[in-house]
Amino acid sequence: MAKRQPLLKPVPIREVLQGLMKPLDWGNLGQRSRIRQVWEAVVPPEMLPHTRLLEVRRRELWVEVSAAAWGQELQFLGPGILHELEKALGPGIIQDLRLRIGSGK
């Protein structure tokens, strides 16, 4: 059986993550964090367990909801959520909210 080569020194987690992620993803981490902060501040607490942020695609924030009723409720809150996201991220970053029915969280 071949012996495993010992590591010369510990590798910082930042180096490991840089090897796994594309360079542009580092900027997106900050943006995703701000989106989550705004989401958790604006969406009512009883609704949070029934939603899951999926991705930002073509200036649209995609959200999965656990049932159609939660999606309808989010449609009513949509303009306020978009307004808060614009304040946090800047104009034009997120222009629409898209919903998909799934399992939520």
Summary of the structure (lengths in Angstrom):
residues: 105
radius of gyration: 18.6
end to end distance: 44.8
largest distance: 63.7
contacts: 249
relative contact order: 0.17
helix: 49%
strand: 18%
